[in-house]
Amino acid sequence: MAEPTIAQKTPIRIEVEQGKDYWWCSCGQSKRQPFCDGSHKGTAFEPVKWTADASGPKFFCGCKHTAGKPFCDGAHKAL
Ligand code: FES
């Protein structure tokens, strides 16, 4: 299994909108963190789709090592 690139070792706070789809970057190479910009093409990674069930702040994983994709679970503290 390929290792993702660590985009940053802190979560990324995003104000999400209820009902909207978000595509979280799992490879770490996107220039639009925490979301996919297509940079994963040619790698083993695919973006992770998440649909907001409510509007408000969410903390997306920036290190790409979370076990709770697409959100931060504190995994960056061990990197
Ligand atoms: Fe990282 Fe698409 S750019 S998953």
py3Dmol code that shows the C-alpha trace and the ligand (Angstrom):
import py3Dmol

protein = """\
ATOM      1  CA  MET A   1       0.000   0.000   0.000  1.00  0.00           C
ATOM      2  CA  ALA A   2       1.425   3.365  -1.005  1.00  0.00           C
ATOM      3  CA  GLU A   3       1.957   5.982   1.683  1.00  0.00           C
ATOM      4  CA  PRO A   4       0.109   9.269   1.270  1.00  0.00           C
ATOM      5  CA  THR A   5       2.000  12.563   1.245  1.00  0.00           C
ATOM      6  CA  ILE A   6       1.628  14.536   4.478  1.00  0.00           C
ATOM      7  CA  ALA A   7       0.058  17.795   3.299  1.00  0.00           C
ATOM      8  CA  GLN A   8       0.234  19.316   6.788  1.00  0.00           C
ATOM      9  CA  LYS A   9       0.332  18.050  10.377  1.00  0.00           C
ATOM     10  CA  THR A  10      -2.752  19.925  11.523  1.00  0.00           C
ATOM     11  CA  PRO A  11      -6.426  19.530  10.674  1.00  0.00           C
ATOM     12  CA  ILE A  12      -8.055  21.956   8.231  1.00  0.00           C
ATOM     13  CA  ARG A  13     -11.199  23.758   9.430  1.00  0.00           C
ATOM     14  CA  ILE A  14     -13.867  24.161   6.765  1.00  0.00           C
ATOM     15  CA  GLU A  15     -17.351  25.647   7.059  1.00  0.00           C
ATOM     16  CA  VAL A  16     -19.446  23.029   5.255  1.00  0.00           C
ATOM     17  CA  GLU A  17     -22.918  23.456   3.797  1.00  0.00           C
ATOM     18  CA  GLN A  18     -25.733  20.985   4.456  1.00  0.00           C
ATOM     19  CA  GLY A  19     -26.400  18.733   1.449  1.00  0.00           C
ATOM     20  CA  LYS A  20     -23.194  19.648  -0.375  1.00  0.00           C
ATOM     21  CA  ASP A  21     -20.726  16.989  -1.563  1.00  0.00           C
ATOM     22  CA  TYR A  22     -17.044  17.306  -0.635  1.00  0.00           C
ATOM     23  CA  TRP A  23     -14.167  15.331  -2.157  1.00  0.00           C
ATOM     24  CA  TRP A  24     -11.383  14.942   0.395  1.00  0.00           C
ATOM     25  CA  CYS A  25      -7.866  14.473  -0.968  1.00  0.00           C
ATOM     26  CA  SER A  26      -6.431  11.168   0.295  1.00  0.00           C
ATOM     27  CA  CYS A  27      -3.109  11.344  -1.575  1.00  0.00           C
ATOM     28  CA  GLY A  28      -1.877  14.595  -0.001  1.00  0.00           C
ATOM     29  CA  GLN A  29      -0.721  16.089  -3.316  1.00  0.00           C
ATOM     30  CA  SER A  30      -3.631  18.432  -3.993  1.00  0.00           C
ATOM     31  CA  LYS A  31      -2.864  22.158  -4.051  1.00  0.00           C
ATOM     32  CA  ARG A  32      -6.420  22.793  -2.778  1.00  0.00           C
ATOM     33  CA  GLN A  33      -6.194  21.077   0.624  1.00  0.00           C
ATOM     34  CA  PRO A  34      -8.079  19.419   2.119  1.00  0.00           C
ATOM     35  CA  PHE A  35      -9.895  18.734  -1.146  1.00  0.00           C
ATOM     36  CA  CYS A  36      -8.992  16.876  -4.339  1.00  0.00           C
ATOM     37  CA  ASP A  37      -7.702  18.815  -7.354  1.00  0.00           C
ATOM     38  CA  GLY A  38      -7.026  15.778  -9.557  1.00  0.00           C
ATOM     39  CA  SER A  39      -3.338  15.489  -8.636  1.00  0.00           C
ATOM     40  CA  HIS A  40      -3.838  11.835  -7.572  1.00  0.00           C
ATOM     41  CA  LYS A  41      -4.105  10.720 -11.208  1.00  0.00           C
ATOM     42  CA  GLY A  42      -1.614   7.957 -11.900  1.00  0.00           C
ATOM     43  CA  THR A  43      -1.308   7.034  -8.203  1.00  0.00           C
ATOM     44  CA  ALA A  44      -3.059   4.362  -6.113  1.00  0.00           C
ATOM     45  CA  PHE A  45      -5.156   7.029  -4.371  1.00  0.00           C
ATOM     46  CA  GLU A  46      -8.720   8.179  -4.928  1.00  0.00           C
ATOM     47  CA  PRO A  47     -10.573  11.081  -3.301  1.00  0.00           C
ATOM     48  CA  VAL A  48     -13.104  10.311  -0.564  1.00  0.00           C
ATOM     49  CA  LYS A  49     -16.606  11.675  -1.073  1.00  0.00           C
ATOM     50  CA  TRP A  50     -18.453  13.044   1.946  1.00  0.00           C
ATOM     51  CA  THR A  51     -21.855  14.723   2.004  1.00  0.00           C
ATOM     52  CA  ALA A  52     -22.560  17.285   4.715  1.00  0.00           C
ATOM     53  CA  ASP A  53     -25.563  16.303   6.858  1.00  0.00           C
ATOM     54  CA  ALA A  54     -25.572  19.719   8.519  1.00  0.00           C
ATOM     55  CA  SER A  55     -23.974  23.120   8.016  1.00  0.00           C
ATOM     56  CA  GLY A  56     -21.139  24.160  10.311  1.00  0.00           C
ATOM     57  CA  PRO A  57     -17.423  23.790  10.953  1.00  0.00           C
ATOM     58  CA  LYS A  58     -15.652  20.485  10.268  1.00  0.00           C
ATOM     59  CA  PHE A  59     -12.022  19.574  10.783  1.00  0.00           C
ATOM     60  CA  PHE A  60     -10.694  17.675   7.792  1.00  0.00           C
ATOM     61  CA  CYS A  61      -7.525  15.580   8.056  1.00  0.00           C
ATOM     62  CA  GLY A  62      -4.445  17.323   6.642  1.00  0.00           C
ATOM     63  CA  CYS A  63      -1.852  14.608   7.334  1.00  0.00           C
ATOM     64  CA  LYS A  64      -3.784  11.935   5.350  1.00  0.00           C
ATOM     65  CA  HIS A  65      -3.115   9.297   8.018  1.00  0.00           C
ATOM     66  CA  THR A  66      -6.480   9.477   9.809  1.00  0.00           C
ATOM     67  CA  ALA A  67      -8.454   6.281  10.444  1.00  0.00           C
ATOM     68  CA  GLY A  68     -11.641   8.352  10.329  1.00  0.00           C
ATOM     69  CA  LYS A  69     -11.545   9.682   6.765  1.00  0.00           C
ATOM     70  CA  PRO A  70     -12.121  12.439   5.879  1.00  0.00           C
ATOM     71  CA  PHE A  71     -11.826  13.943   9.364  1.00  0.00           C
ATOM     72  CA  CYS A  72      -8.957  14.462  11.783  1.00  0.00           C
ATOM     73  CA  ASP A  73      -8.620  11.747  14.425  1.00  0.00           C
ATOM     74  CA  GLY A  74      -5.379  13.033  15.945  1.00  0.00           C
ATOM     75  CA  ALA A  75      -3.162  10.713  13.879  1.00  0.00           C
ATOM     76  CA  HIS A  76      -0.868  13.673  12.985  1.00  0.00           C
ATOM     77  CA  LYS A  77       0.409  13.707  16.579  1.00  0.00           C
ATOM     78  CA  ALA A  78       2.195  10.371  15.982  1.00  0.00           C
ATOM     79  CA  LEU A  79       3.891  11.436  12.722  1.00  0.00           C
TER      80      LEU A  79
END
"""
ligand_1 = """\
4
FES
Fe -5.322 13.878 -3.651
Fe -7.152 13.753 -5.576
S -5.556 15.167 -5.390
S -6.957 12.435 -3.883
"""
view = py3Dmol.view(width=600, height=400)
view.addModel(protein, "pdb")
view.setStyle({"model": 0}, {"cartoon": {"style": "trace"}})
view.addModel(ligand_1, "xyz")
view.setStyle({"model": 1}, {"stick": {}})
view.zoomTo()
view.show()
